[in-house]
Amino acid sequence: MKRKLLLILSFALMIFVLSCGGSKTDEGAIYINVGPEPKTIDPALNSTVDGSIYIQHAFEGLATRDKDNKIVGGVAESWDISEDGLTYTFHIRDNAKWSDGKKVTAEDFVYAWQRAVDPVTACEYAYQFEPVLNAMDINSGKKEVSELGVKAIDENTLEVKLNAPTAYFLELAAFPTFYPIRKDIIEENGDNWTLSPETYIGNGPFVMTERRTDDRLIMSKNTNYWNSSSIVPEKLVFILMQNGTAAVAGIKEGSIHFANNPPLQDIENLKSEGLMHISPYLGTYYYCLNITNEALKDERVRKALTLAIDRNYLTEQVTRGGQLPASAWVPSGVSDIDDTDFRKVGSDYYSVKPEDYQKNLEEAKKLMEEAGYPNGAGFPVIEFKSNSGEHIQIFEAVQQMWKEGLGIDSTISQEEWATFQDTRQHKNFVIARHGWIADYNDPMSFLGVFLSYSVQNNGGYSNKAYDDKLKLAMSTIDQNIRMKAMHEAEDILMNDMGLIPIYFYTDPIMISKKLSDVVFDTLGSHKFFYAKLAK
């Protein structure tokens, strides 16, 4: 039976490699694997990194990022900011066009932004519009979408009114949820508009030319893009799968040129073969705690579960991708005042030094006893939910730590990626694996997740004092006031132990020796605008 299974798997792998053999079937195309079939590639509905990669190649915002990941003009060639910081006036390029040749206008942004904050749309990132005048009142049903602080002065001029000066607003202007959308396309096709090249009309460097569900998404250079002369590849083929073993085979065989999420057991070999690139990544891998669950309502239990994890073992023996053990929520690399590091300025909320693990474990045992569960007695079996094998491998190590250290039993439930996203969104879990990658380089990108009204707050954490600190940080551009308030907010979140941080991400990427000039993004949205394939 084992031999038969191996033969079947080998045959399946061979079929995959032959079916996506880039050098054999479409020479010159760049073959990329960043995830399985996405839940959506609608800019207003997407909430994943893989989805944002597809979207940013087909769309562009008022601002964008250059080769150095600095904010520059996108659809807007320039903008003016009022002296009080409350009004932004964006000037749209005359030659900004949609992929079907129609002109991009200010009204396209008005429609897109109103659609995103409309509660009917159910945009998970609607809270990102909080700086825009009336956005949250609209999203909560208190005001009409027409009252959003965005107006088309003429077809080339967009005026945006803010509730308060917002230090990171231009970063938001480059974020996919703020991209323009065509009203006529949405009204004619509804939610199905993203499923066909004929209706997936964008304004970015590439245009979708083919889409095969659960197989591939193909994009070709958009000749109507205002800056098309700077775009190098003629074609990008995104292979839609979550099969690390097949991706490794594709990289080695030459049928895939770029893939993330390598199997943990293959990382060292890929490094030695020169097929691995470790990219910096502004993100935190964490366990999401359903605070509404009876067993997890006690913060002593949450702290005990956190302290009983040996993060150094996980990063050195399991993940092996250069990740850093996490001692807080906001990761290293996020900017504080004067480009200092928010993490270095802030506190460690527990020690992640290897020599302190036993001390942490003793504290965890004490907390469980105080909570009424000495040596785990009487504590219910915890169900852990996740997707894909690598996350299961990580939790299996944590599962053993909790069992040996605290006497706690747990089970593992694995789901498909799209199903798992819904599971987290609807709080159908006790503990779930999670990860958060910055949407922009500011602590608010992380701290905003745990606002009581954030749709991204999958565990249901709520603390008014925390919300108030962040409201203060969002009401001023004075960095001294902002950063102080955000450090205090993180203190509240971590003292409540509203989540279990595991490690600060790196981004291990499998990459062909033939591929060059990929723009690696610390936010995870890697760009292939200038990528080249050696012959």
N, C-alpha and C positions, 0 to 999 in steps of 0.2 A: 504493500500500500504506500509506504514512504517513497519507494522508487517511482511508482506511478504518479504520485503527487508532484515529485520533483520534475518529472518529464512534462507534466501538464503546465507547471509554472514556467519551466524553461521555454516551452512552446509559446505560451502567452507572452512572455517577455520578448521573444524573437519577433512575434507578430507586431508587438508595440514598436520595437525598434525599426522594423521595416516600414511600418505605417507612418512614422514621423521622421524618417531619415532625411534630414535637411539637405545634406550634400548630394543625395541621390534624387530627390524628387523636386527640389526647388533651390537650386544653387544660388547663393547670395542672400537668401532669406535668413533672418536670425530667429532661431527656435528657443523659446523661453518657457519655463515652467515655474509659476509662482503660486499655484494652488489648484484646487479642483474647480468644478463648475461653481461660479459665484452665485450667491443668493440673489444679487442684483448688481447691475452696472448703471443704475440710475443715480446721478450725482446727489440727488436729494435723499435717497433711501439707503445708499451704501454706508456701511460702518466698519469695513474691513480694509486692511492694508492691501491685500491682493486686488480687491475691487478698485481701490483708488489708483493702483498702477494702470489698470486697463483704462479707467476714466480719464486720467491725466494725459494719456496719449491721444485721446479722441476729443478732449475739451481743453479750454484755457479760460482762466479767470481774468479779472481786471488787472491783477498782478500775477507774476509767476516767479520761478526761481531760475537763475542762470547756471552756468557750468560749475560755479563755486557755491551753489545753493544760497545765493544772496537774492533778496527780493528786488525784482526789477519790473518794469512795465510789461504787461501782457497785452490783453485786448485794449487796455488803456495805455496810451502813449505817455500820459502825464496825469498829474492830479494836484489839486490845491487843497490845503488844510487851513481852516479858519483859525484865527488867533486863539480862540477859546478851545480849540480842539474838538468842537462838536459838529462841524460840517466838513464833509469831504466832497469835493467836486472832481469827478473822473472824466477825462477827455478821451473818448473812444476813437481808435484809429479809423481813418477813412477807408483803408483797405482791409479792415477786419471782416472776414466773410465766413459763412457757414460752409460746410463741405459740399452743399448743393449749389453754391454760388451766391446765395442771398446774403445781403449785408447784415452784419451783427449790429444791433441797435441798443440804445439804453433801455428800451421797453423790454427787451429780452431778459435783462437783469431784473427789472422790476417784477416781471412775471415769475421768474425763477425764485426770487427771494420770497415773494408773497406765497408762492406754492410751498416752499420749505417750512415756513412758520405756520401755515394753515394747519390746524389740528386734524383736519380730515386726511391730510397727507401722511400723518404719523411718521414724520422725519425724526429719527433717533438723534440727529445732530441739531435739532431745532434750537437747543439751548445755546449753541454757538452764536446765534443771532442776538443774544441778550444785550450786547452793547447798542444795537440798533433801536432807535426810538419805537416804543410800543410793541416790540417783537414778542416779549413774554406775555403781555396782556392779550395779544392776538392768539398766541399758542394755547393759552388757558381759556380761551373762549370769551374773554371780557370785551374785546374790541374786534372790529372788522379788519380783514386783511388790507383793505384800502387805506387803513390808517398807519401802515408800516412807514417808517421814516426813510423812504426811498422814492425818488421821483425822476422821471425823464424830462429834463429841461428842453431838450430837442433830441434828435436821433443819435447825436454824438456826445451828449452831455448827461451824465448821471449824477444826481445830488443825493448824498446820504446824510441823514441826521442821526446823531448818536444821543443816547441818554446821558452819557458822561464821557469825558475824554478817555480813550482806550489805547493804551500803549502798544498793543499788539494788533491793531485793527488791520494794518496792511498785510500782516501774516494771514489773517482770516480771508482777506480779499484774494489770496492765492490758494485757498483751501477748496477742495472739490465741491462741498455743499454750497459754496457761493458762486459756482460756475453758472453761466447762462443756459437757458433751456428754451426750446422753440415751442411756443404756445400752440401753434397750429398742429404740430406733430403730436403733442400730448392729447389735445382735444379729439383728434381723429383716431388715435390708436390706443389711448388709455395706457394701462400698465404694460401692454405688450410692445410698446414702442422700442424697447431695448433689445428685442429678440431677433430683429432682422436688419441686415445692412441697408435695406431700403428706407427704414424708418429711424435707425440710430444715427441721426444727423448731429454732428458735432462741429466745433469750431477750432479744433486743435491741430497738431502737426500730422496726425494720422486719421484715416477714415476706415471704419470696419468694412471689409469686403466679403467676409464669409463668417458664418457662425454655425458651428455644429455642437449641439448640446452634449455636455460631458465628453467632448473630444477636443475641439480647438476653436480659437477665436483669432481670425486673421485680420491684420490691419495693414494698409498700404499708405504710402506717403500721400498727404492731402495737398494737392497742387493749389487749392484755393486758400490754404493757410497763409496769412500775411507774411510769415517769415520762413516760407517753405525752402528757400535757397540755403538755409542753414541746416536743414534736416538731412542727415546722411543716409540712413537705411531706406531702401525702397519697400521692404516688406518685413513685418514682424509676425511670427506665428506663435501664439500663446497656446501651449499644450495644457489642456485642462485635466489635471489628474493629481491625486495625492498618493503617490506610490514612490517612496524614496528609493527603493531598490531599482525600479525601472528608470528613475531619473539618473542614478549613478551610472547605470549601464548606458543610457543615452549620452551622458557627458563623455564617457570613455570611448564610446563607439563613434561619436561625432554627430549624432542625430539631434542632440540638444546642446545648446551653447551656454545656457544660463539656467540655474535652478537653485531654489532655496530649500530650506528644511531637509538637509541631508540626514540619512539615518545615523543615529548617534554612534553606532559601532563602526561606521565607515569614515568618520572625521579624520582620524589620525592617518589612515592610508591615503586619503585624498590630499591631505597636507603634504605628505612625503612625495606624492606624484605631481605636485604643483598645480592641482586642480581645485584648490580651496582658497577663498578670499574671506577674511574675517573683517566685516565692515562695522564701524561704530554704529550704535543704535540707541536712540533716546527712548528707552522703554523699560518697563518693569513686568516681569513674569510673576503672577501672583495667584493665590487661591481666593476665589470669591466666596464669601460666607453669606448664606441666607439668614440674615439677622432675624427674620420672622420665625425661623425654626426654633422650637422650644429648647432643644439642647444647646443651641448657640446663642441664646439670649443673654446668658451669663458671660460678662466680659472676662471673668477669670478663666473660663473654659477656652475662650478665643485666644487669650494670652498663653495659656498652657500649650495649646496646639501649635502656636507660633514658636515658642521657645524650645519645643521638643524636636525641631527640625535641624539637622546638621547640614547647613547650606554648603559648607566647604566640601563635604563628601559629594553632594549633588553636582557641583560645578566641576570638581576635579575628576570624579569617577564615573559620572553618568552623562552629563551634557558635553563636557570637554571642548567647549567652543570659546573659551576665554571669558565666560560670563563672570560677573562679580556677585558674591553673596549679598543679598539686599538686607539692609538694616533700617529701611524706611520706605516710604511710598515714592517720593520724587527721586528719580535716579541721578547718578552722576552725569555731568555734562550739560545740565539745564542751567541757563544763565540766571545769575543774581545781579545785584547792583554792580555797575562798571565791569560787566563780563566776568565777575567772579563766579564760582560754582555754588549753586544753591545747596547742594548736598554737603559741600565742605563747610559752608557757613552754618548750616543747620546741624541738628543733633542726630546721633545714632540712637535708636530707641531700644536696642538690645545689642549685645556684643556679637559680632560674627567672627571674632578671632577663634581659631581652632582650639586654643588652649582653654577657652571659656565655655565650650559646649557642655561639659559635665556640670558646670555651675548653672547654666541655663536649664539643663534637664532637671536638676534638683529643685529649682524654682518652679518649674512646670508641674512637677509631682506635688509640690506643696499647694499650688493653686488648685489643682484638681481635687485634692483632699478637702480644701476649704469650700469648694463648690459642692461637696457631698459625694465625690466619686473617688474614694481612696483606691489606688491601683486600678482605676478604671471600673470598679465595681458599680453596677447599676447604670452605667452609661450606655445609651443606645448605640447600635451598630450604625456607623456613618456611611452613607452612600456618596461616592465620589463620581462625578460625571465629567466626561471629556470626549474629545475627538482624537483620532489618529494615534498611532503606536508610540511615538516618542514621548507624548505626554503621559501615556500609560506607564512607560518605563520609569519616568521620573516619579510618578505617584507610587509605584510599587516600592521604591526605596523609602518614601515618606511613610507609606503604610506600615512598613517594617519598623521604622523609628517610633511611630505612635504605639505600635503593638508592644515592642520591647521596652520602651521608655515609660509609657503611661498605662499599659494594659488595655488599650482601646482597639476594638475591631472595626474594620471598614470593608466595604465592597466597592467594586469598580463597575461602572456602566459606561459603555462606549457608544457614541452616536455619529452619524454622518454629519459633516460640517454644517450644512444648511439647517438640519434638524437641531443640532446642538446650539446654534445661535438663537433659535426660537426658544429652546429650553431655558437658556440663561435669561432671555428677555422676559419670559413669563414666570420666572422664579420657580421653575419646576425642578429644583435641586436642593440638596443640603449644602454640599461643597462642590464647586466647579472650578476647573482650571480656567485661567483667564490671562490675558496679557494686554497691556496698554502701551501704545506707541504714541509719542507726542504728535499732535496735529500742527504745532508751532513751538518754537523754542522759548517757552515761558512756563513757569510753574503752574499757571492757571490751567494749562492744557491737561495736567494731571489732577490737580485739586478739584477742578470743576466737575470731574466725573462723579464725585461723591456728594455733590449738592443734593439735598433731599428731593428736589424736583427734577433732577437730571434723569433722562431716559436711559442713560448709560450706567446708572447706579443700580446694577443688576441684583445686588444683595439687599437692597432696601435700607441702607444705612441712613440715619436721620439724626441730626443734632443742630438745634437752632443756633447755638453759639458758633458752630462751624460755618453755617450759612452766613451768619452776620459778618464774620471775619472776611469771607470771600466777597460779600457785597461791598465792604469797605475797600477791598483791593481793586474791585471793578469800578469804583467811583472816582478814581484819581489816576493821574499819570505821574504823580510824585513817586519815584521808585523807592525811596526810603519808607514811605507809608505803605506802599503796595507790598514790598517784600517782607516787612515786619508782620503785616497782617497775614500773609500767606505762610510764613513760618509758624505763626501762632495757630493757624488753621490746621497745619499738618500735625502740630503737637496734639490738638484735640482728637483728630482722626486716629492717630497712632496710640494715644492713651486709651481710646475706646476700643482699639484693635478692630477697626471696621473691615479689615482685610488681612490676609497673611502674605506679605511680600516674600518671594522666594529668591529671585536673583534679578540683577540688572542685565538687560539683554546685550548681547552682541548679535551680529547677523552673519552666521556662517553661510557662505554662498559657494555653490559648485559652479565653476566657470571654465569654459574651454580656453586653452592656450591661444586659440585663434581669435578670440573676442577681445576687443579693446575699446577704450573710450566710453565705457558705461559711466553714467553719472550716479555714483553711490550717494544715497541720501540718508542722513542720520535719522530721518523720520520714516524710513522704510520704503518710500515711494521712488524706487530707483527708476532712472530714465534711460531710454535707449535712443534718444533724439540724435546723438552723434556717434553711436556705436559702429564699429567697423569689424569686418571679418577678414582675416588674412587668408590668402589663397593657399 
